[in-house]
Amino acid sequence: MKNILKSKTFWTSIAAIAASGAGYADGILTTGAALQTVATGLVGIFLRMAMGKLSAQIADTAPTIEQPASAGTPAAGESA
């Protein structure tokens, strides 16, 4: 949860939800438009959380690629 609070996507979604409520209360947005904006904000939050979890799972399960040892290759500045 700490990582999501540092996310720009999270705060942009919260701002969209707040603006939707303010627009509806002021009469600028219709009920349908306000609900659509809230839904879009929630989708942004939940997709951001899902992407964070998915990237963590990928990092945990990804195979480690080891670099081959260069036994027969001379080091820089050495002659063969």
C-alpha positions as CSV (number, residue, x, y, z in Angstrom):
1,M,0.0,0.0,0.0
2,K,2.9,2.3,0.6
3,N,4.0,2.2,-3.0
4,I,0.6,3.1,-4.3
5,L,0.5,6.2,-2.2
6,K,3.7,7.4,-3.9
7,S,2.2,6.8,-7.4
8,K,1.2,9.8,-9.6
9,T,-1.5,7.6,-11.1
10,F,-3.1,7.1,-7.7
11,W,-3.2,10.8,-6.9
12,T,-4.4,11.7,-10.4
13,S,-7.2,9.1,-10.0
14,I,-8.2,10.5,-6.6
15,A,-8.2,14.0,-8.1
16,A,-10.5,12.8,-10.9
17,I,-12.9,11.2,-8.4
18,A,-12.9,14.4,-6.2
19,A,-13.5,16.6,-9.3
20,S,-16.3,14.4,-10.4
21,G,-18.0,14.8,-7.1
22,A,-17.5,18.5,-7.1
23,G,-18.8,18.8,-10.7
24,Y,-21.9,16.7,-9.9
25,A,-22.6,18.8,-6.7
26,D,-22.2,22.0,-8.7
27,G,-24.5,20.8,-11.4
28,I,-21.9,20.9,-14.1
29,L,-21.8,17.1,-14.6
30,T,-24.8,14.9,-15.1
31,T,-25.2,11.7,-13.0
32,G,-24.0,9.6,-15.8
33,A,-20.9,11.7,-16.5
34,A,-20.0,11.8,-12.8
35,L,-20.3,8.0,-12.5
36,Q,-18.3,7.5,-15.6
37,T,-15.5,9.7,-14.2
38,V,-15.5,7.9,-10.9
39,A,-15.4,4.6,-12.6
40,T,-12.4,5.7,-14.7
41,G,-10.6,6.9,-11.6
42,L,-11.2,3.6,-9.8
43,V,-10.0,1.7,-12.9
44,G,-6.8,3.7,-12.8
45,I,-6.2,2.9,-9.1
46,F,-6.9,-0.8,-9.4
47,L,-4.9,-1.2,-12.6
48,R,-2.0,0.5,-11.1
49,M,-2.2,-1.8,-8.0
50,A,-2.4,-4.8,-10.3
51,M,0.5,-3.8,-12.4
52,G,2.6,-3.3,-9.3
53,K,1.8,-6.8,-8.0
54,L,2.4,-8.3,-11.4
55,S,5.8,-6.7,-11.9
56,A,6.8,-7.9,-8.4
57,Q,5.7,-11.4,-9.2
58,I,7.6,-11.3,-12.5
59,A,10.7,-10.1,-10.7
60,D,10.4,-12.9,-8.1
61,T,9.9,-15.7,-10.6
62,A,12.2,-14.6,-13.5
63,P,15.1,-16.9,-14.1
64,T,18.5,-15.5,-13.3
65,I,20.9,-15.4,-16.2
66,E,24.5,-15.9,-15.2
67,Q,27.3,-14.4,-17.3
68,P,29.7,-17.0,-18.7
69,A,33.2,-16.9,-17.5
70,S,35.7,-15.6,-20.0
71,A,38.4,-18.1,-19.2
72,G,40.0,-18.1,-22.7
73,T,39.8,-14.4,-23.4
74,P,42.7,-12.2,-22.4
75,A,41.9,-9.2,-20.2
76,A,42.2,-5.7,-21.5
77,G,45.9,-4.8,-21.9
78,E,47.1,-8.4,-21.9
79,S,48.3,-10.2,-25.0
80,A,47.1,-13.7,-26.0
